[in-house]
Amino acid sequence: MSAATPSPETVSLPVREMLVEYVQGRRLAEIIYQDTNGQVCLVHENIRDVLSRAGHDFLVLGSGKVLGVEHVIMIDGQRLTKG
């Protein structure tokens, strides 16, 4: 995949920049994601870090929970994934 067309496991550059702003600003975010059981979950947490490993992007939340970006639906009302 090229940088212009990220796979579902990665985010585009503008989205990555937005996520880094959350990390640097230590802002509380409303995060909606789908857990491993398929349940839609809503949390209010800080995003502690954005990681890239083996072609996948991950969010590390303030609680220590790690989410693959393909499971994150929205952050503060902004859709992160297609679908």
BADRENGU-775021 format. One record per residue: residue number from 1; residue in three letters; x, y, z of N, C-alpha, C, O, CB in turn. Coordinates in pm, whole numbers. Each point is the difference from the previous one (the first is absolute). Glycine has a CB too. Layout:
<pts>
(pt NUM, Ala, (X, Y, Z), (X, Y, Z), (X, Y, Z), (X, Y, Z), (X, Y, Z))
...
</pts>
This chain:
<pts>
(pt 1, Met, (84, -118, 0), (-84, 118, 0), (89, 125, 0), (104, 3, 66), (-289, -128, 56))
(pt 2, Ser, (144, 224, -194), (74, 125, 0), (-50, 89, 113), (-104, -27, 61), (140, 10, -310))
(pt 3, Ala, (38, 123, 276), (-39, 92, 107), (-131, 70, -34), (-74, 41, 90), (315, -8, -32))
(pt 4, Ala, (-271, -18, -188), (-122, 69, -41), (-124, -87, 21), (-110, 53, 18), (244, 75, -184))
(pt 5, Thr, (-118, -259, 164), (-114, -90, 20), (33, -98, 112), (41, -113, -26), (-109, 135, -217))
(pt 6, Pro, (49, 22, 368), (35, -87, 111), (-91, -121, 7), (-116, 5, -42), (201, 193, 166))
(pt 7, Ser, (-32, -307, -71), (-82, -120, 21), (-87, 23, 123), (19, 99, 71), (157, -249, -177))
(pt 8, Pro, (-272, 62, 133), (-84, 17, 119), (80, -3, 131), (-47, 49, 102), (-140, -154, -229))
(pt 9, Glu, (307, 47, 123), (82, -11, 120), (88, 122, 24), (70, 7, 101), (-72, -253, -134))
(pt 10, Thr, (-1, 341, -60), (80, 122, 14), (-90, 122, -19), (-111, -11, -53), (319, -109, -29))
(pt 11, Val, (-159, 234, 125), (-75, 124, -18), (73, 91, -97), (121, -13, -19), (-216, -6, 251))
(pt 12, Ser, (21, 109, -293), (59, 96, -93), (83, 102, 77), (-13, 12, 122), (-180, -44, -282))
(pt 13, Leu, (276, 104, 91), (85, 101, 63), (-81, 106, 74), (34, 33, 113), (136, -73, -291))
(pt 14, Pro, (-277, 96, 119), (-79, 99, 75), (-60, -56, 129), (-4, 69, 102), (-48, 41, -319))
(pt 15, Val, (7, -235, 214), (-55, -61, 121), (111, -23, 102), (-19, 24, 119), (-163, -135, -254))
(pt 16, Arg, (298, 65, 89), (114, -20, 90), (38, 132, 67), (27, 3, 120), (57, -194, -264))
(pt 17, Glu, (-82, 300, 68), (33, 131, 57), (-102, 40, 105), (36, 56, 103), (73, 11, -319))
(pt 18, Met, (-238, -94, 191), (-104, 30, 97), (22, -81, 128), (-13, 54, 110), (-149, -2, -297))
(pt 19, Leu, (195, -179, 173), (24, -86, 116), (120, 47, 80), (-2, -2, 124), (-98, -190, -248))
(pt 20, Val, (205, 235, 55), (119, 51, 69), (-35, 127, 78), (55, 22, 108), (94, -120, -287))
(pt 21, Glu, (-239, 181, 126), (-44, 119, 74), (-69, -40, 131), (18, 66, 102), (-45, 59, -319))
(pt 22, Tyr, (-53, -231, 213), (-63, -50, 123), (106, -45, 101), (-10, 29, 119), (-193, -101, -252))
(pt 23, Val, (305, 1, 84), (106, -48, 88), (75, 118, 61), (18, 5, 122), (5, -215, -261))
(pt 24, Gln, (21, 302, 56), (79, 113, 48), (-80, 92, 90), (55, 54, 97), (80, -68, -304))
(pt 25, Gly, (-263, 34, 177), (-83, 89, 80), (-62, -66, 121), (-62, 66, 83), (16, 56, -289))
(pt 26, Arg, (64, -254, 217), (-57, -77, 112), (-150, 27, 15), (-53, 10, 110), (275, -3, 7))
(pt 27, Arg, (-288, 6, -232), (-144, 29, -1), (-82, -125, 24), (34, -109, -47), (8, 298, -110))
(pt 28, Leu, (-149, -173, 230), (-96, -108, 21), (-79, -19, -129), (-44, 98, -61), (28, -49, 311))
(pt 29, Ala, (-2, -172, -292), (-71, -29, -124), (-113, -98, 24), (11, -90, 84), (199, 133, -214))
(pt 30, Glu, (-318, -25, 56), (-107, -100, -3), (33, -96, -112), (3, 38, -117), (-179, 125, 210))
(pt 31, Ile, (202, -289, -57), (44, -100, -96), (-105, -109, -10), (-39, -60, 100), (282, 110, -50))
(pt 32, Ile, (-289, -75, -171), (-96, -107, -26), (74, -107, -80), (58, 29, -105), (-261, 130, 109))
(pt 33, Tyr, (201, -282, 48), (71, -108, -67), (-79, -130, 12), (-93, -11, 80), (313, 124, -34))
(pt 34, Gln, (-180, -211, -125), (-62, -131, 5), (97, -96, 67), (114, -14, -43), (-251, 59, -167))
(pt 35, Asp, (91, -111, 318), (88, -92, 73), (8, -135, -71), (-64, -21, -103), (8, 138, 319))
(pt 36, Thr, (134, -209, -159), (22, -129, -63), (-126, -86, -8), (-6, -93, -80), (238, 103, 162))
(pt 37, Asn, (-333, 22, -1), (-127, -73, -5), (-100, 63, -96), (-111, -49, -16), (150, -20, 251))
(pt 38, Gly, (1, 178, -301), (-88, 68, -94), (-88, 106, 63), (-80, 63, -70), (83, -269, -61))
(pt 39, Gln, (10, 227, 262), (-78, 102, 68), (58, 139, -28), (121, 17, -4), (-182, -183, 185))
(pt 40, Val, (-26, 262, -200), (44, 138, -17), (15, 61, 138), (-92, -4, 81), (-24, 26, -308))
(pt 41, Cys, (234, 34, 254), (33, 56, 131), (29, 149, -13), (51, 45, -102), (41, -267, 178))
(pt 42, Leu, (-126, 296, 28), (29, 143, 6), (78, 26, 128), (-42, -39, 108), (-168, 98, -241))
(pt 43, Val, (325, 9, 119), (80, 37, 116), (41, 146, -13), (7, 55, -110), (78, -293, 136))
(pt 44, His, (-58, 300, 87), (57, 135, 3), (138, -15, 63), (12, -23, 120), (-242, 139, -101))
(pt 45, Glu, (333, -103, -102), (137, -21, 47), (96, 90, -75), (-32, 56, -105), (-24, -293, 164))
(pt 46, Asn, (175, 249, -2), (111, 64, -69), (63, -103, -93), (1, -119, 29), (40, 279, 164))
(pt 47, Ile, (10, -113, -305), (79, -86, -88), (145, 22, 41), (55, 109, -18), (-224, -98, -178))
(pt 48, Arg, (231, -114, 250), (136, 13, 53), (105, -8, -111), (103, 68, 7), (-182, -169, 207))
(pt 49, Asp, (53, 18, -318), (100, -17, -106), (-66, -55, -125), (-108, -60, 6), (288, 23, 166))
(pt 50, Val, (-114, 57, -285), (-40, -59, -128), (120, -82, -46), (109, 55, -21), (-271, 138, -40))
(pt 51, Leu, (142, -323, 45), (109, -90, -37), (-22, -61, -136), (-114, -21, -43), (152, -28, 284))
(pt 52, Ser, (71, 20, -311), (-4, -75, -126), (91, -120, 15), (119, 14, 29), (-168, 196, -166))
(pt 53, Arg, (-8, -328, 117), (76, -124, 9), (-47, -95, -109), (-119, -23, -16), (151, 53, 266))
(pt 54, Ala, (62, -83, -325), (-28, -103, -101), (-115, 39, -93), (-86, -82, -31), (168, -89, 192))
(pt 55, Gly, (-83, 296, -206), (-102, 45, -94), (-135, 30, 60), (-97, 19, -73), (215, -150, -91))
(pt 56, His, (-127, 137, 297), (-124, 32, 69), (22, 121, 90), (107, 18, 56), (-179, -260, -63))
(pt 57, Asp, (-32, 326, 19), (3, 113, 93), (-86, -33, 121), (-104, -65, -12), (141, 229, -178))
(pt 58, Phe, (8, -119, 306), (-69, -26, 126), (-8, 127, 83), (88, 85, -8), (-8, -323, 4))
(pt 59, Leu, (-187, 249, 82), (-13, 107, 98), (23, -60, 138), (-55, -105, 32), (-107, 236, -178))
(pt 60, Val, (242, -64, 227), (16, -38, 140), (-77, 102, 81), (30, 119, -3), (200, -227, -35))
(pt 61, Leu, (-332, 61, 111), (-84, 89, 79), (61, 23, 137), (89, -74, 43), (-292, -7, -167))
(pt 62, Gly, (154, 183, 192), (49, 33, 133), (-10, -113, 99), (81, -9, 92), (-145, 239, -139))
(pt 63, Ser, (-34, -318, 30), (-19, -115, 89), (99, -112, -29), (10, -96, 76), (-251, 155, -59))
(pt 64, Gly, (315, -47, -129), (93, -104, -41), (-56, -92, -107), (73, -81, -56), (23, 92, 282))
(pt 65, Lys, (-225, 0, -254), (-63, -83, -104), (58, 38, -136), (20, 118, -29), (-234, -137, 164))
(pt 66, Val, (242, -82, -217), (55, 21, -134), (-107, -40, -101), (-53, -111, 4), (292, 69, 76))
(pt 67, Leu, (-270, 135, -172), (-102, -24, -102), (63, 6, -138), (71, 96, -31), (-250, 0, 180))
(pt 68, Gly, (154, -196, -232), (37, 9, -141), (-91, 102, -67), (-121, 1, 27), (203, -241, -30))
(pt 69, Val, (-28, 324, -83), (-82, 105, -60), (-115, -55, -83), (-100, 69, -21), (300, 76, 17))
(pt 70, Glu, (-188, -269, -42), (-110, -59, -78), (-123, -24, 86), (-109, -22, -53), (277, -85, -97))
(pt 71, His, (-153, 111, 283), (-113, -18, 92), (-59, 133, 48), (-108, 2, 57), (211, -218, 14))
(pt 72, Val, (-31, 325, -95), (-47, 132, 44), (-96, 55, -105), (35, 10, -118), (181, 33, 248))
(pt 73, Ile, (-335, -8, -85), (-102, 50, -92), (4, 153, -7), (5, 58, -108), (-150, -258, 158))
(pt 74, Met, (144, 265, 67), (-2, 147, 5), (81, 50, 119), (11, -67, 103), (-236, 69, -214))
(pt 75, Ile, (279, 117, 94), (62, 74, 109), (-59, 140, -2), (13, 72, -99), (204, -208, 89))
(pt 76, Asp, (-283, 173, 119), (-66, 130, 11), (-87, 32, -121), (2, 112, -52), (189, -34, 191))
(pt 77, Gly, (-268, -177, -183), (-95, 19, -109), (60, -6, -139), (-72, 10, -99), (-54, 125, 254))
(pt 78, Gln, (257, -151, -164), (65, -9, -131), (26, -147, -33), (68, -70, 74), (39, 298, -43))
(pt 79, Arg, (-162, -273, -144), (14, -140, -40), (146, -29, -33), (65, 73, -74), (-302, -76, -15))
(pt 80, Leu, (286, -106, 147), (138, -40, -23), (9, -110, -105), (97, -6, -76), (-42, 68, 311))
(pt 81, Thr, (-156, -148, -240), (1, -111, -94), (-114, 14, -99), (-99, 69, 26), (203, -218, 147))
(pt 82, Lys, (-89, 85, -286), (-108, -5, -98), (-93, -112, 40), (42, -101, 58), (105, 192, -244))
(pt 83, Gly, (-275, -74, 154), (-89, -111, 26), (-123, 33, 72), (-81, -89, 26), (272, -43, -25))
</pts>
